Amino acid sequence: MTDSFDVRRLNAADPGFSAHLDHLLSWESVSDEGVNGRVLDIIRAVRERGDAALVEFTRRFDGLEVASMADLILPRERLEVALERISPAQRQALEAAAERVRLYHERQKQDSWTYTEADGTVLGQQVTPLDRAGLYVPGGKASYPSSVLMNAIPAKVAGVPEVVMVVPTPRGEINELVLAAACIAGVDRVFTIGGAQAVAALAYGTESVPPVDKIVGPGNIYVATAKRHVFGKVGIDMIAGPSEILVVCDGQTDPDWIAMDLFSQAEHDEDAQSILVSPDAAFLDRVAASISRLLPTLERREIAEASLKARGALIQVADMQQAIAVANRIAPEHLELSVAEPEQWLPQIRHAGAIFMGRYTAEALGDYCAGPNHVLPTSGTARFSSPLGVYDFQKRSSVIHCSAEGASELGKVASVLARGESLTAHARSAEYRIKR
């Protein structure tokens, strides 16, 4: 007899539903003062002492006996060795995933454009790639080669000439799959450093680590805190919260499938969030039974169980219309529309990082090989932000080329507005070009 595991049940018809949902969704990625202070000290040390600080922190935090920065640089040849070391099946899977990610992101690439007005004035936008991007990859046994593909490939598609990867190797643990993924994705330089010190090195540069224009990639609270502090000196992708999945189901999908979809995020960490919304109460019961039966079969059972207990929920709604309303309120990172005709509901989805359509589209496919990026907005930020993409590695410059006639006409408008703001030098600069 399998022990029953009770997942929190909510009903949208209950008077306290709104407050319960708010409490369930609340999560703050706020560093405590201790973490914040340590990160600031690390950033200051890297700015002041460069490579020497990186060597010192690597010895202290990663437990490595390194003599100099030379021990923390991986040549391109080492990435190629990793590609040869992994199994043929792993190499084939990485290459297949990389090709799909590349093809998808090729469609995102923006081109420069201009248009010419009647008087000959040309207006437009010039699109150029960043000069250098930095990719942070968590190290050790819990590292994710899929993240390397998802972060590096869009940068390369955008035309970024140099992608610099930092990956810690705690206690000397090197993940060959991560290095192989870096090789396939076209990463140019690799440094085996991590933590806040790696973020600082990428932002400000050291004798060995070149400064980058943008830092992307996931990390722990020290990495996230460091990214917050260097933002402004460099761009960052986002401050990501725990993984999330919201499944909206009409009650007709195999409950075991849905249970495993919920587990797929719950196994990430104890703060991950897995929620099922359905108008079918009996189906929620069946999924609850599947969760109890399948949970003991998970290799990461303890993590998944803690996640479901703390932040999981099965939510009953009146109908699919209300299910969509709840989904938009949650604004999930991953949204599965496990329904008969997902296309009819898609136009009503306003907030979601990625939308997985139909019964056969498991969220896990998006994590690895579907093609769209798996770096997605979390914690409700899908209300105002988007998945990582090629556009994150491109800049747009406005182009203005006035003809003599255009400068004269625009000058009259600018003059009035500038004098209205008491900026007379602005006005006179424009007035010089007005035809008399």
C-alpha positions in Angstrom: 0.0 0.0 0.0 1.5 3.4 -1.1 1.4 6.1 1.5 -0.9 9.0 0.5 0.7 12.3 -0.2 -1.6 15.3 0.2 -1.1 18.2 -2.2 -2.7 21.5 -1.2 -6.2 21.8 -2.7 -7.7 25.2 -3.6 -11.1 26.1 -5.1 -11.5 29.3 -7.0 -15.1 29.6 -5.7 -13.9 29.9 -2.1 -14.1 33.4 -0.5 -10.5 33.3 0.6 -9.1 31.9 -2.7 -7.5 35.2 -3.8 -5.5 35.6 -0.5 -4.5 31.9 -0.5 -3.2 32.2 -4.1 -1.3 35.3 -3.3 0.4 33.6 -0.4 1.2 30.5 -2.5 2.8 32.6 -5.2 4.8 34.9 -3.0 8.5 34.5 -3.4 11.2 37.1 -2.9 14.8 36.8 -4.3 16.1 39.1 -1.7 19.6 38.6 -0.3 20.0 39.0 3.4 22.5 41.6 4.6 25.1 39.0 5.2 25.1 37.7 1.6 24.9 41.3 0.3 27.9 42.4 2.3 30.0 39.4 1.3 29.2 39.9 -2.4 30.1 43.6 -2.2 33.5 42.6 -0.6 34.1 40.1 -3.3 33.3 42.5 -6.1 35.6 45.1 -4.5 38.5 42.7 -4.2 38.2 41.6 -7.8 38.1 45.2 -9.0 41.2 46.0 -6.9 43.3 42.9 -7.2 42.1 41.2 -10.4 43.5 37.8 -11.1 45.1 37.5 -7.7 41.6 37.8 -6.0 40.1 35.2 -8.4 42.9 32.7 -7.5 42.4 33.4 -3.8 38.6 33.0 -3.9 38.8 29.8 -6.0 41.1 28.3 -3.4 38.8 29.3 -0.6 35.4 28.6 -2.1 36.0 25.7 -4.6 38.6 23.9 -2.5 41.2 23.9 -5.3 45.0 24.3 -5.0 45.7 26.6 -7.9 49.1 28.3 -8.3 48.0 31.1 -10.7 45.3 32.2 -13.1 46.9 30.0 -15.8 45.4 27.0 -13.9 41.9 28.5 -14.3 41.9 28.9 -18.1 40.6 26.1 -20.3 41.9 26.2 -23.9 39.5 25.5 -26.8 41.3 22.1 -27.3 40.0 21.0 -23.9 36.4 21.6 -25.1 37.1 19.4 -28.2 38.5 16.7 -25.9 35.3 16.7 -23.9 33.3 16.3 -27.1 35.2 13.2 -27.9 34.9 11.8 -24.4 31.2 11.9 -24.1 29.2 8.9 -25.4 28.0 8.9 -29.1 24.4 9.1 -27.9 25.1 12.1 -25.7 27.0 13.9 -28.6 24.1 13.1 -31.0 21.6 14.5 -28.5 23.5 17.7 -27.9 24.1 18.3 -31.6 20.4 17.6 -32.4 19.3 20.0 -29.6 21.8 22.7 -30.7 20.6 22.5 -34.3 17.0 23.0 -33.3 17.8 25.8 -30.9 19.9 27.5 -33.7 17.2 27.2 -36.3 14.5 28.6 -34.0 16.7 31.6 -33.0 17.7 32.4 -36.6 14.1 33.5 -37.1 14.5 36.0 -34.2 17.4 37.9 -35.8 16.5 41.5 -36.4 17.9 43.5 -39.4 18.6 47.2 -39.8 16.0 49.3 -41.7 15.5 52.7 -43.0 12.8 54.7 -44.8 13.0 58.0 -46.8 10.6 60.9 -46.3 9.3 63.0 -49.2 11.9 65.8 -48.6 14.8 63.2 -48.7 15.2 62.9 -44.9 16.2 59.3 -44.0 15.2 57.7 -40.7 15.9 54.2 -39.5 17.4 51.8 -37.1 20.8 50.1 -37.2 21.0 46.8 -35.5 24.4 45.6 -34.2 25.5 42.7 -32.0 27.2 43.2 -28.6 31.0 43.0 -28.8 31.3 40.4 -26.0 28.9 38.3 -23.9 29.6 36.5 -20.7 27.9 33.2 -19.9 27.7 32.0 -16.3 27.3 28.2 -15.9 26.8 26.5 -12.5 29.6 24.0 -11.9 30.1 20.5 -10.4 27.8 17.6 -10.8 24.6 19.6 -10.8 25.5 21.6 -13.9 23.3 21.8 -17.0 24.7 21.5 -20.5 21.3 22.5 -21.9 21.8 26.0 -20.3 25.0 26.4 -22.2 23.2 25.8 -25.5 20.3 28.1 -24.6 22.6 31.0 -23.6 25.4 30.7 -26.0 23.6 29.9 -29.3 21.4 33.0 -29.4 24.5 35.2 -28.8 26.3 33.5 -31.7 23.2 33.8 -33.9 23.1 37.5 -33.1 26.7 37.8 -34.3 28.5 38.3 -31.0 32.2 37.9 -31.9 33.2 36.5 -28.5 31.3 34.5 -25.9 33.2 34.0 -22.6 32.1 31.2 -20.3 32.8 31.0 -16.6 32.1 27.7 -14.9 33.4 26.7 -11.4 34.9 23.2 -10.9 34.4 22.7 -7.1 36.8 20.1 -5.7 38.0 19.6 -9.2 34.7 18.3 -10.6 34.5 18.9 -14.3 31.3 18.2 -16.2 32.3 16.9 -19.6 28.8 17.4 -21.0 29.0 21.1 -20.2 32.4 21.5 -21.9 31.1 19.5 -24.9 28.0 21.7 -25.1 30.3 24.8 -25.0 32.3 23.3 -27.9 29.1 22.7 -30.0 27.6 26.1 -29.2 30.8 28.0 -30.3 31.9 29.3 -26.9 35.2 31.1 -27.5 36.9 31.3 -24.0 36.4 29.4 -20.8 37.5 30.2 -17.3 37.0 27.7 -14.4 35.8 30.3 -11.9 32.4 30.8 -10.3 30.4 32.7 -7.7 30.2 36.4 -7.2 33.9 36.7 -8.1 33.2 35.3 -11.6 30.4 37.8 -12.2 32.7 40.6 -11.0 35.5 39.5 -13.3 33.1 39.5 -16.3 31.7 42.9 -15.4 35.0 44.7 -14.7 37.6 42.6 -16.3 41.0 41.4 -14.9 44.4 40.8 -16.3 43.1 37.5 -17.8 39.3 37.8 -18.0 38.1 40.3 -20.6 35.2 42.6 -19.6 31.9 41.7 -21.3 28.9 43.8 -22.3 26.2 41.5 -20.9 26.1 38.6 -18.4 23.6 35.8 -18.8 23.1 32.4 -17.2 21.7 31.0 -13.9 23.4 30.8 -10.5 22.9 30.7 -6.8 22.0 33.6 -4.5 25.6 34.9 -4.5 25.6 35.0 -8.3 22.2 36.6 -8.5 23.2 39.2 -5.9 26.4 40.0 -7.8 24.4 40.4 -11.0 22.2 42.9 -9.3 25.2 44.9 -8.2 27.0 45.0 -11.6 23.9 45.8 -13.6 24.5 49.2 -15.1 28.2 48.5 -15.7 27.0 45.6 -17.8 23.6 44.3 -19.0 22.2 41.2 -17.4 19.5 38.7 -18.6 17.3 38.6 -15.5 17.3 37.8 -11.8 15.6 34.4 -12.0 13.5 32.8 -9.3 12.7 29.2 -8.8 11.4 27.0 -11.6 7.6 27.0 -12.1 5.0 25.0 -14.1 1.3 25.7 -14.4 -0.7 23.0 -16.1 -4.2 23.8 -17.3 -6.1 20.6 -18.1 -9.6 19.8 -19.2 -9.5 16.5 -17.3 -8.9 14.3 -20.4 -5.2 13.8 -20.2 -3.7 10.7 -18.6 -3.3 11.7 -14.9 0.1 10.0 -14.7 1.4 12.3 -17.4 0.2 15.4 -15.6 1.7 14.1 -12.3 5.1 13.6 -13.9 4.9 17.0 -15.6 4.4 18.6 -12.2 7.3 16.5 -10.8 9.5 17.8 -13.7 9.7 21.2 -12.1 9.3 20.1 -8.4 12.5 18.0 -8.7 14.6 21.2 -9.5 14.7 22.4 -5.9 12.6 22.9 -2.8 11.4 26.3 -3.8 10.2 25.2 -7.3 6.4 25.6 -7.9 4.1 23.1 -9.6 0.4 23.9 -10.0 -2.5 22.2 -11.7 -5.7 24.0 -12.6 -8.8 22.1 -13.8 -12.6 22.4 -13.8 -12.9 18.7 -13.3 -12.8 17.8 -9.5 -12.7 14.1 -10.2 -9.7 14.6 -12.4 -7.9 16.5 -9.6 -8.5 13.5 -7.4 -7.0 11.1 -10.0 -3.9 13.3 -10.4 -3.5 13.4 -6.6 -3.6 9.6 -6.6 -1.0 9.5 -9.3 1.2 11.9 -7.4 1.0 9.6 -4.3 1.8 6.5 -6.3 4.6 7.9 -8.5 6.4 10.2 -6.0 8.2 7.2 -4.3 9.7 6.3 -7.8 11.5 9.6 -8.2 15.3 9.7 -7.7 14.9 13.2 -6.4 11.9 12.3 -4.3 12.8 14.3 -1.2 13.3 17.5 -3.2 10.1 17.1 -5.2 8.1 16.3 -2.1 9.4 19.3 -0.3 8.6 21.5 -3.3 5.0 20.2 -3.6 4.4 20.4 0.1 5.6 24.0 0.3 4.5 25.6 -3.0 2.4 23.0 -5.0 -1.3 23.1 -5.5 -4.3 21.5 -7.3 -6.8 24.2 -8.1 -10.4 23.6 -9.0 -12.1 26.2 -11.2 -15.6 26.6 -12.6 -14.7 26.3 -16.2 -11.9 26.7 -18.7 -12.6 30.4 -18.9 -11.8 30.8 -15.3 -8.8 28.5 -15.7 -7.3 30.9 -18.2 -8.0 33.8 -15.9 -6.1 32.1 -13.1 -3.3 31.3 -15.5 -3.0 35.0 -16.5 -3.0 36.0 -12.9 -0.1 33.6 -12.1 1.9 34.6 -15.2 3.9 31.3 -15.1 7.3 30.6 -16.4 6.0 27.4 -18.1 2.3 27.0 -19.0 1.0 23.7 -20.3 -2.4 23.9 -22.1 -3.2 20.2 -21.8 -6.6 20.5 -23.5 -8.4 19.2 -26.6 -8.1 22.4 -28.7 -5.4 24.6 -27.2 -5.5 26.9 -30.2 -8.8 28.3 -29.2 -7.4 29.4 -25.8 -4.1 30.7 -27.0 -5.3 34.2 -27.9 -6.5 34.6 -24.4 -3.2 33.8 -22.8 -1.6 37.2 -22.0 1.2 36.3 -19.6 3.4 33.2 -19.8 7.1 32.6 -20.5 6.5 29.6 -22.7 3.2 28.0 -23.7 3.1 24.2 -24.3 0.2 23.3 -26.5 -1.8 20.1 -26.3 -1.6 16.8 -24.4 1.7 15.6 -26.0 3.8 18.6 -25.4 5.6 18.0 -22.2 7.4 21.0 -20.7 10.6 18.9 -20.5 10.8 19.0 -24.3 11.2 22.8 -24.1 14.0 22.4 -21.5 16.1 20.5 -23.9 15.4 20.3 -27.6 12.1 21.8 -28.9 14.0 24.9 -30.1 12.6 27.9 -28.2 14.8 29.2 -25.3 14.4 27.7 -21.9 15.6 30.9 -20.1 12.3 32.3 -19.1 10.8 35.0 -16.8 9.8 33.6 -13.4 7.8 34.8 -10.3 5.2 36.6 -12.3 7.6 38.6 -14.4 6.2 37.2 -17.6 3.7 40.1 -17.2 6.5 42.4 -18.5 9.4 40.4 -19.8 10.2 37.7 -22.4 12.3 34.6 -22.9 16.0 35.1 -23.6 16.6 35.4 -27.3 18.8 36.8 -30.1 17.4 40.3 -29.4 19.0 40.2 -26.0 22.4 40.2 -27.7 21.6 42.9 -30.3 21.6 46.7 -29.9 19.5 49.2 -31.8 20.8 52.6 -32.8 18.5 55.3 -34.2 19.6 56.6 -37.6 18.7 60.2 -38.6 19.9 61.8 -41.8 18.2 65.1 -42.6 18.1 66.7 -46.0 18.5 70.5 -46.1 14.8 70.9 -46.6 14.0 68.4 -43.8 16.4 70.1 -41.4 14.7 73.4 -42.1 11.2 72.2 -41.4 12.2 70.1 -38.3 14.2 73.0 -37.1 11.1 75.2 -36.8 9.4 72.6 -34.7 12.4 72.0 -32.5 13.0 75.7 -32.0 9.5 76.2 -30.5 9.8 73.2 -28.2 13.3 74.0 -27.1 12.5 77.6 -26.3 9.4 76.3 -24.4 11.9 74.3 -22.2 14.2 77.3 -21.9 17.0 75.4 -23.7 18.1 78.2 -26.0 21.3 76.6 -27.2 19.2 73.7 -28.4 16.9 76.1 -30.2 19.7 78.1 -31.8 21.4 74.9 -33.0 18.2 73.9 -34.8 17.6 77.5 -36.1 21.0 77.7 -37.8 19.7 75.1 -40.3 16.4 76.9 -41.1 16.3 78.3 -44.6 15.8 82.0 -44.6 
